[in-house]
Amino acid sequence: MFVEIVFVGLPIDRDEVEEALESEFEVTGAGSGMGRCHLDLEIVEDTTAALERLRAVLSDLGVADCATLNVSE
């Protein structure tokens, strides 16, 4: 599964989010521009459990409200 996380109005540095996610997932790309930034993840495990963990990490960092998850298989 491929997940693109798009952030608008991120209140912390994208690198902080990336570091937190790297402990749980494989971050395969990142970028920023036009007031947005994104992180790309590749997840090979159970979709439901992985997305729950991903949302929990984003919530713990206080960035869940400014994140949109684009998920593709």
VEXZA-140088 format. One record per residue (C-alpha): residue number from 1; x, y, z. Coordinates in steps of 0.25 Angstrom, whole numbers, plus 2048, in hexadecimal, padded with zeros to 3 digits. Layout:
% VEXZA-140088
+------+-----+-----+-----+
: paro :   X :   Y :   Z :
+------+-----+-----+-----+
:  NUM :   X :   Y :   Z :
...
+------+-----+-----+-----+
//
This chain:
% VEXZA-140088
+------+-----+-----+-----+
: paro :   X :   Y :   Z :
+------+-----+-----+-----+
:    1 : 800 : 800 : 800 :
:    2 : 805 : 80E : 7FD :
:    3 : 800 : 81A : 805 :
:    4 : 803 : 828 : 802 :
:    5 : 801 : 832 : 80E :
:    6 : 7FE : 840 : 80A :
:    7 : 7FF : 84B : 814 :
:    8 : 7F9 : 859 : 813 :
:    9 : 7FD : 862 : 81F :
:   10 : 806 : 859 : 826 :
:   11 : 809 : 85F : 833 :
:   12 : 817 : 858 : 835 :
:   13 : 822 : 855 : 82C :
:   14 : 820 : 84A : 822 :
:   15 : 82D : 843 : 826 :
:   16 : 827 : 841 : 834 :
:   17 : 81B : 839 : 82E :
:   18 : 824 : 831 : 825 :
:   19 : 82D : 82D : 830 :
:   20 : 821 : 829 : 839 :
:   21 : 81B : 821 : 82D :
:   22 : 829 : 81A : 829 :
:   23 : 828 : 812 : 837 :
:   24 : 81C : 80B : 832 :
:   25 : 81C : 80C : 822 :
:   26 : 824 : 80D : 816 :
:   27 : 825 : 81C : 811 :
:   28 : 828 : 81B : 802 :
:   29 : 826 : 82A : 7FF :
:   30 : 824 : 838 : 803 :
:   31 : 821 : 846 : 7FD :
:   32 : 81C : 854 : 7FF :
:   33 : 817 : 860 : 7F8 :
:   34 : 80B : 869 : 7F6 :
:   35 : 808 : 869 : 805 :
:   36 : 807 : 85A : 806 :
:   37 : 810 : 84E : 808 :
:   38 : 80F : 83F : 807 :
:   39 : 815 : 832 : 80C :
:   40 : 814 : 825 : 804 :
:   41 : 814 : 818 : 80B :
:   42 : 814 : 80A : 807 :
:   43 : 80D : 800 : 810 :
:   44 : 80E : 7F1 : 80E :
:   45 : 806 : 7EC : 81A :
:   46 : 7F7 : 7EC : 81D :
:   47 : 7F0 : 7F8 : 817 :
:   48 : 7E6 : 7FB : 823 :
:   49 : 7F0 : 7F9 : 82E :
:   50 : 7FB : 801 : 827 :
:   51 : 7F1 : 80D : 824 :
:   52 : 7ED : 80D : 833 :
:   53 : 7FB : 80E : 837 :
:   54 : 7FE : 819 : 82D :
:   55 : 7F2 : 821 : 832 :
:   56 : 7F7 : 81F : 840 :
:   57 : 805 : 824 : 83D :
:   58 : 7FF : 830 : 836 :
:   59 : 7F5 : 833 : 842 :
:   60 : 800 : 831 : 84C :
:   61 : 808 : 83C : 845 :
:   62 : 7FC : 845 : 844 :
:   63 : 7FC : 845 : 835 :
:   64 : 7F0 : 83C : 831 :
:   65 : 7E7 : 848 : 82E :
:   66 : 7F0 : 84E : 824 :
:   67 : 7F3 : 840 : 81D :
:   68 : 7EC : 839 : 811 :
:   69 : 7EF : 82B : 80E :
:   70 : 7EF : 826 : 800 :
:   71 : 7EF : 817 : 800 :
:   72 : 7F2 : 80E : 7F4 :
:   73 : 7F5 : 7FF : 7F3 :
+------+-----+-----+-----+
//
